[in-house]
Structures are given as C-alpha cells and as structure tokens.
Amino acid sequence: MAGSNGRRSGSFEFGAALFALPDSAFYLLRDIIAERTGIFFDEAKRSLLADKVSELVTANGLSSILDYYYLLRYDSASDEHWTALINRLSVPETFFWRQPEQFEALASIVAGAYYAIDPRRPLRIWSAACCTGEEPVSIALALANAGWLDRMPIEIRATDASPAMVDRAKDALYGERSFRQLPVGLRSEYFESAGPDRWRPRTVLTRIIRYGVANLARRSEFEDLAESDVIFCRNVFIYFGDETIKQVVRVFSERMPTDGCLFLGASESLTRLGVDLELAEIGNAFTYVKEGRRQIVERWRPTPVGTPVAGARPRERS
Ligand SMILES: C[S@@+](CC[C@H](N)C(=O)[O-])C[C@H]1O[C@@H](n2cnc3c(N)ncnc32)[C@H](O)[C@@H]1O
C-alpha cells in the first residue's frame, strides 16, 4: 500500500518496490526512458521498473517516483541522473562463447571473404551492447584462434550505453561464471590467472579492442560505428520496443557496407518488423544482410584453418 507521500508501507519486503508507481508517473517515466534509452517497460514490467528506480529515488533524497521523473526531466544535472539510471537498468547477463556458431562463422567464413577482397584493409567489427566485455573478447578469441590476427588488420569496437559496464569491460577481470560455455582448451590458451577466482584475457586479444560508451537510442552516438563490416547487436533488442528497434536497424542498413553482416541474439528476430535487411545463413549461423545480398554471402566458403598466407607475420603471444 502506498502512503500519502508515495512511499509504500511494508516496504522492507524482499523484492517489493519501496515506492508506488501510480498510472500517471508510470506512463511519464516509461515514455521518457524509452525515448532516452530504448528500453521499454510494458505493463507486465511495471513493478520491475518501480523496484529498479526506488533506490534512485531514495539516493536523491526524494519522496516519490513522480519527483524522480521531474529530476530526470528538468534537473540541471540531468545527464548524471541519466547515467545512474542507465547503469541501474542495465542487465549484466553475458558470458564467453555465447552462440558460438556466430563466432565460428565470423572466423571461418566472413573474415576470409573480406581478406579475399583486400587483405590490407582492416576488418571492422562492432559489439554494440558489449556489457562486461565477454562478447568482444570472444570475437577476438575466435579470430586469433583461426590465425586471422596474424594475417590481416582487425579492429574491434565495443560499446554499451552503461558507463559502468564499459568500465568493467575495460578492467577485463572475469570470474568462473563467465567461462561456463568456453571450451577448456581455449580458456587455458587465451586467459591468465589474475588472483583468486579471477582471470584476464591475454593481451593478444585485448590489444585489438577499443571500448566506449554509445547509446543505441541516440543516432549520433552510433551512426559511425554502424559502418562496421560486422555488427554484433545481441540480446539488447529484447528490451526495446518495436519502433526503437526499427529506428536502430534503419541506421544499420543505411550505414552498413554492401556486404555487412548483423548478428542478433538467439531470441531476437527482425522478420516481422518489415526492415530493409534480409536473413542469410553463413555456416551454421544466421545473419542479417542488405536486401539483395543474401545469395552472394551464402556463396562465401570457409577458409581452411592454417592455409598459408603470403606475408603472414609469426604469431605473437603476450
Ligand atoms: C543482456 S546484455 C547483452 C550482452 C551481450 N551483447 C550478449 O549478448 O551477451 C544487454 C546490454 O545492453 C545494454 N544496453 C541497454 N540499452 C542499451 C542502449 N540503448 N544502447 C546500448 N546498450 C544498451 C545494457 O547496458 C547491457 O549491457
């Protein structure tokens, strides 16, 4: 039950939101969050939203969620409040080698196709919701393990809307849970111990990754990154409304190179949204490509691992 100041009585129950979220405040807050972050809280997630913001209401010395909405909207330090909110809303659920068929398709087929076009041109890969960094590190690992890091220049950009996640990705310290799907041999080859129950990726992987903050709900923050040859935008559209997904994908399709590939999460699909990209199969993975390019990318063939490459440098290990 909400008291007159919006504070719930019985507020110390585990999992119960501290503050009530009446209709008026819910709609205002839901819409402003969707506009600024893409994340859409429908009616079924109303109590989750109340739960997540209650801590921030208290931290700012406020007495209702409506007051917190006004703070986000009008306070002169509103950028800082948005950063705190995005950090709070971020779901840090990720692990190495998630959907390995996509990393395998990248390393065994896509990299070779770009190499064949121009071996000196850097292959540009973007991890668009990189969270704590397991995804970009897995990309680097797949390419290193197939020998590509010695053959061609590769640049991986890794971004997230949450500065807290990007800081953790830069720290690159991982516990046991992050390794739950990575084959043991790859773990021992590409990671080193960094204290009790902590491991870090070897420099051979991290030296090709550049981290930054970019919000997919703000076109200006990611349109240049969308020019990457390969985009991994996985398990973030599940939090967005359809209109936001369409806006983001429109920028991808405008900016992607002719044979750019977009990988999404396993439960994400664009087919019902009527966007300008089509689904193609590369190896055992599905990817989205520009309209008319499906048959071309589906003809790409694997480059056998260990194929000698003219001018290849010896493999470095650090
Ligand atoms: C569940 S994680 C996905 C991590 C990784 N891509 C994977 O598939 O394992 C979702 C990430 O999306 C980020 N995120 C949420 N809204 C975002 C936005 N508007 N722009 C960029 N990243 C966003 C969150 O901060 C979080 O790190």
The ligand as an SDF file (V2000), in Angstrom:
LIG
                    3D

 27 29  0  0  0  0  0  0  0  0999 V2000
   21.9720   -8.7790  -21.6890 C   0  0  0  0  0  0  0  0  0  0  0  0
   23.2890   -7.6960  -22.0490 S   0  0  0  0  0  0  0  0  0  0  0  0
   23.8700   -8.3620  -23.6080 C   0  0  0  0  0  0  0  0  0  0  0  0
   25.3580   -8.5370  -23.6290 C   0  0  0  0  0  0  0  0  0  0  0  0
   25.9280   -9.2190  -24.8800 C   0  0  0  0  0  0  0  0  0  0  0  0
   25.6210   -8.4920  -26.0740 N   0  0  0  0  0  0  0  0  0  0  0  0
   25.4710  -10.6470  -25.0100 C   0  0  0  0  0  0  0  0  0  0  0  0
   24.6570  -10.9560  -25.8820 O   0  0  0  0  0  0  0  0  0  0  0  0
   25.9260  -11.4910  -24.2230 O   0  0  0  0  0  0  0  0  0  0  0  0
   22.4100   -6.2240  -22.5420 C   0  0  0  0  0  0  0  0  0  0  0  0
   23.2760   -4.9910  -22.5810 C   0  0  0  0  0  0  0  0  0  0  0  0
   22.5970   -3.9880  -23.3380 O   0  0  0  0  0  0  0  0  0  0  0  0
   22.9670   -2.7400  -22.8100 C   0  0  0  0  0  0  0  0  0  0  0  0
   22.0200   -1.7040  -23.2700 N   0  0  0  0  0  0  0  0  0  0  0  0
   20.7600   -1.4690  -22.8410 C   0  0  0  0  0  0  0  0  0  0  0  0
   20.2450   -0.4180  -23.5050 N   0  0  0  0  0  0  0  0  0  0  0  0
   21.1750   -0.0120  -24.3850 C   0  0  0  0  0  0  0  0  0  0  0  0
   21.2220    1.0260  -25.3540 C   0  0  0  0  0  0  0  0  0  0  0  0
   20.1960    1.8690  -25.5390 N   0  0  0  0  0  0  0  0  0  0  0  0
   22.3580    1.1680  -26.0840 N   0  0  0  0  0  0  0  0  0  0  0  0
   23.4150    0.3340  -25.9030 C   0  0  0  0  0  0  0  0  0  0  0  0
   23.4290   -0.6540  -24.9810 N   0  0  0  0  0  0  0  0  0  0  0  0
   22.3200   -0.8300  -24.2400 C   0  0  0  0  0  0  0  0  0  0  0  0
   22.9550   -2.9640  -21.3250 C   0  0  0  0  0  0  0  0  0  0  0  0
   23.6770   -1.9680  -20.6230 O   0  0  0  0  0  0  0  0  0  0  0  0
   23.5770   -4.3690  -21.2270 C   0  0  0  0  0  0  0  0  0  0  0  0
   24.9620   -4.2810  -21.0170 O   0  0  0  0  0  0  0  0  0  0  0  0
  1  2  1  0
  2  3  1  0
  2 10  1  0
  3  4  1  0
  4  5  1  0
  5  6  1  0
  5  7  1  0
  7  8  2  0
  7  9  1  0
 10 11  1  0
 11 12  1  0
 11 26  1  0
 12 13  1  0
 13 14  1  0
 13 24  1  0
 14 15  1  0
 14 23  1  0
 15 16  2  0
 16 17  1  0
 17 18  1  0
 17 23  2  0
 18 19  1  0
 18 20  2  0
 20 21  1  0
 21 22  2  0
 22 23  1  0
 24 25  1  0
 24 26  1  0
 26 27  1  0
M  CHG  2   2   1   9  -1
M  END
$$$$
